[in-house]
Amino acid sequence: MTKSQAITIQALLMEQLITQDPNNIVSDMGEEKVVLSIENGKYYNLGAMGSQIWDLIQEPVTIQHVVEALLKEYEVSKEVCEEQVLSFLSHLVEERLIQMKD
């Protein structure tokens, strides 16, 4: 894969709509959220940053929207933020805690 192909794929990913899967039970534990997946019976502690991302995806939004919201609050480069958000969301998709929308 060439560098320009990788950039194009990342740009497409950033426009992907995502949202919380409604089949979870979520509890606030201070500044963090704990999610119980009804589907697999597992608990997930999202941590402070993950909890903030969780709040941002209550309704379908683009991954780009999530990144932009975080960039307004934290001093981090756009590239690092995108990489970390994509990694975190990929894990949530694998665990079926969020849904990707068309």
Salt bridges, closest charged atoms under 4 A:
ASP28 OD1 - LYS33 NZ 2.42
GLU39 OE2 - ARG96 NE 2.40
ASP55 OD1 - LYS33 NZ 3.34
